[in-house]
Amino acid sequence: MFPVLIRIGPITIHTYGFLIAMAFLLGLWIALRQAGREGLSKEKIADMGFYALFAGIVGSRIFFIATDWEHFSAHPADMFKIWEGGLVFYGGVIFAIPVAVWYARKQGLPLWQTADIWAPSVAVGHAIGRLGCFCAGCCYGLPTDLPWGVTFNHAETLAVRAVPLHPTQLYESAAELMNFVILLFLRRKKSFQGQIFWVYVLNYAIIRAIVELFRGDIERGFILPGISVSQGISVVMLVTACAFLLKLRKHRI
């Protein structure tokens, strides 16, 4: 839609990269405020955020490259152009969570309490990040004749051009914003550590599985005809979230 935010001579700022940066900063600010309220070290929470961000970007980019290896093997320099779009969220999660757990253990941070602090930040950050996807044209939807279908015409868009498409990026952004609001409300009612984090995971697994039904970028990969890789991961995450919620609730860890 608007892949380039500013272009002045040789300097180009892509909208996707700018919104990803804004998403991280807002998420970090929210997490630091909550860490202060709960008596945890703001410095350690901030450091964890930067470690997890780096791991998440690496993981999400690796997953994206794997979905279109033919292109990237022929154009290796494109592997590093993350500012143009092309991050797989689940890939970021798979890389970021182990790094965050390692850092929490190393610094003596309570794991589930720390995860609860970060969960709303991840949700709102993801909502903003999907706006970046919309601007870049990645993660686009199937063709549609619905009145809210969006047509991408910019020469640098990653979406199919000149065809009305489901704005799947906006669907997911709106759903993640709703997830964020739910988590903030739940924060006041929390009855055990880890509850907010795993409710976030559960909600997102449902959101992603549904949004995938309207996605049109076939290069994201499928495990079976009609079932994308992300939908398969969503099922695993949904079952895992339910299991942890039951376990943590029972033992009040």
C-alpha positions in Angstrom: 0.0 0.0 0.0 2.7 2.5 1.1 6.0 0.5 1.3 8.2 3.6 1.4 7.6 6.1 4.2 10.3 8.6 3.2 12.8 8.8 0.4 15.3 11.6 0.3 18.0 11.1 -2.2 19.9 7.9 -1.4 18.1 7.7 2.0 15.0 5.4 2.1 13.0 4.6 5.2 10.6 1.8 4.6 7.2 1.9 6.4 7.5 -1.7 7.4 10.9 -1.2 9.2 9.7 2.0 10.8 6.5 0.4 12.2 8.4 -2.6 13.5 10.7 -0.2 15.4 7.8 1.7 16.8 6.1 -1.6 17.8 9.1 -2.6 19.8 9.5 0.7 21.5 5.9 0.8 22.6 5.9 -2.8 23.8 9.1 -2.1 25.7 7.6 1.0 27.4 4.5 -1.0 28.4 6.6 -3.9 29.8 8.9 -1.5 31.8 5.9 0.2 33.4 4.5 -3.1 34.5 7.9 -4.3 35.7 8.1 -1.2 37.9 4.7 -1.9 39.4 5.6 -5.5 40.2 9.0 -4.7 41.6 11.1 -6.3 38.9 14.3 -4.8 37.6 13.5 -2.5 34.6 17.1 -2.9 33.4 16.9 -6.6 33.2 13.5 -6.5 31.6 14.8 -4.1 29.0 17.9 -6.2 28.3 15.6 -9.3 27.9 13.6 -7.4 25.3 16.6 -6.6 23.2 17.9 -10.1 23.4 14.5 -11.6 22.4 14.1 -9.0 19.7 17.3 -9.9 18.0 16.6 -13.7 18.3 13.0 -13.1 17.0 14.2 -11.2 14.0 16.8 -13.8 13.1 14.3 -16.6 13.6 11.4 -15.0 11.7 13.7 -14.1 8.8 15.1 -17.6 8.6 11.6 -19.0 8.4 10.7 -16.5 5.7 13.8 -17.3 3.7 13.0 -21.0 3.9 9.6 -20.4 2.3 11.2 -19.0 -0.8 14.6 -20.6 -0.9 14.7 -20.6 -4.7 14.6 -16.8 -4.8 17.0 -16.2 -1.9 19.6 -18.7 -3.0 19.7 -16.9 -6.3 19.8 -13.5 -4.6 21.6 -13.9 -1.3 21.8 -10.2 -0.6 18.0 -10.1 -0.4 18.2 -12.2 2.8 19.2 -9.2 4.8 16.6 -6.7 3.5 14.2 -7.1 6.4 13.1 -3.5 6.1 11.2 -4.4 3.0 9.1 -7.0 4.8 9.3 -10.7 5.1 9.2 -12.0 8.7 7.4 -15.1 9.8 6.0 -14.5 13.3 6.0 -18.1 14.5 9.7 -18.4 13.4 10.4 -15.4 15.7 8.6 -17.0 18.6 10.4 -20.3 18.2 13.8 -18.5 18.4 12.9 -15.7 20.9 11.3 -17.9 23.6 14.4 -20.0 24.4 16.6 -16.9 24.5 14.1 -15.2 26.9 13.9 -18.3 29.1 17.7 -18.5 29.1 18.1 -14.8 30.1 15.4 -15.0 32.8 17.1 -18.0 34.4 20.5 -16.4 34.2 19.4 -13.2 35.8 17.1 -14.8 38.4 13.9 -13.4 37.0 10.7 -15.3 37.9 9.9 -17.0 34.6 6.1 -16.9 34.6 5.8 -13.5 36.2 8.2 -12.1 33.6 6.3 -13.8 30.8 3.0 -12.2 32.0 4.7 -8.8 32.0 5.7 -9.2 28.4 2.6 -10.8 26.9 0.5 -7.6 26.4 3.5 -5.9 24.9 3.9 -8.7 22.4 0.2 -8.5 21.4 0.2 -4.7 20.8 3.6 -4.9 19.1 2.3 -7.5 16.8 -0.8 -5.4 16.0 1.4 -2.5 14.9 3.8 -4.9 13.1 0.9 -6.2 11.0 0.2 -2.6 9.9 3.7 -2.7 8.6 2.9 -5.8 6.7 -0.1 -4.1 5.2 2.0 -1.2 4.0 4.7 -3.5 2.5 2.1 -5.8 1.0 3.4 -9.0 2.5 1.1 -11.6 4.1 -1.6 -10.6 1.7 -5.0 -12.1 1.3 -7.0 -14.1 -1.2 -8.9 -12.2 -4.0 -12.3 -11.0 -2.9 -15.3 -9.0 -4.2 -16.2 -7.8 -0.7 -16.6 -4.0 -0.4 -13.5 -3.8 2.0 -11.2 -5.6 -0.4 -7.9 -3.7 -0.9 -6.1 -3.3 -4.2 -2.3 -2.9 -4.1 -0.9 -0.9 -7.0 2.5 0.4 -5.7 5.4 -0.7 -7.9 7.3 -1.9 -4.8 4.5 -3.8 -3.1 5.0 -7.4 -2.2 1.3 -8.2 -2.8 -0.5 -9.3 -6.0 -1.3 -6.0 -7.8 -4.4 -4.7 -9.4 -6.7 -7.3 -7.7 -8.9 -6.6 -4.7 -7.6 -8.8 -1.8 -8.7 -9.6 1.7 -6.8 -7.2 4.0 -5.6 -10.1 6.1 -2.9 -7.9 7.7 -5.6 -5.6 9.0 -7.7 -8.6 10.2 -4.8 -9.8 12.3 -3.9 -6.4 13.5 -7.4 -5.7 14.8 -7.6 -9.2 16.4 -4.2 -8.7 18.1 -5.3 -5.3 19.4 -8.4 -7.0 20.9 -6.1 -9.6 22.4 -4.1 -6.8 24.0 -7.2 -5.3 25.5 -8.3 -8.7 26.8 -4.8 -9.3 28.4 -4.9 -5.9 30.1 -8.3 -6.7 31.6 -7.1 -10.2 32.7 -4.1 -8.6 34.4 -6.5 -7.2 37.0 -8.1 -10.6 37.6 -5.0 -12.8 37.4 -5.1 -15.7 39.8 -1.7 -17.4 39.0 1.6 -16.6 37.4 1.8 -17.5 33.7 -1.9 -17.0 33.2 -1.6 -13.9 31.0 1.1 -15.3 28.8 -0.6 -18.6 28.1 -4.0 -16.8 27.4 -2.1 -14.7 24.9 -0.7 -17.8 23.2 -4.1 -19.4 23.2 -5.8 -16.4 21.7 -3.1 -15.9 19.1 -3.3 -19.5 18.0 -7.0 -19.1 17.4 -6.5 -15.7 15.6 -3.8 -17.0 13.3 -5.6 -20.2 12.4 -8.7 -18.2 11.4 -6.7 -15.5 9.5 -4.9 -18.2 7.6 -8.2 -19.1 5.9 -8.1 -15.8 4.1 -4.4 -15.6 3.3 -3.3 -15.7 -0.4 0.5 -15.9 -0.3 0.9 -19.6 -1.1 4.7 -19.4 -0.6 4.2 -19.5 3.2 4.0 -23.3 2.9 1.5 -26.1 3.6 1.7 -29.3 5.5 -1.5 -30.8 3.8 -3.7 -29.4 1.0 -5.6 -26.6 2.5 -3.7 -26.6 5.8 -0.8 -24.2 6.1 2.3 -24.6 8.2 1.1 -21.8 10.4 -2.2 -23.5 11.0 -0.4 -26.6 12.0 1.7 -24.7 14.5 -1.4 -22.9 15.7 -2.9 -26.3 16.7 0.2 -27.3 18.6 0.3 -23.9 20.4 -3.4 -24.1 21.3 -3.0 -27.5 22.8 0.2 -26.4 24.6 -1.5 -23.3 26.0 -4.4 -25.2 27.3 -2.1 -27.8 29.0 0.0 -25.1 30.7 -3.1 -23.1 31.8 -4.5 -26.3 33.5 -1.2 -27.2 35.0 -0.3 -23.7 36.4 -3.8 -23.2 37.7 -3.8 -26.5 39.5 -0.3 -26.0 41.1 -0.4 -22.2 41.3 3.3 -22.1 40.1 
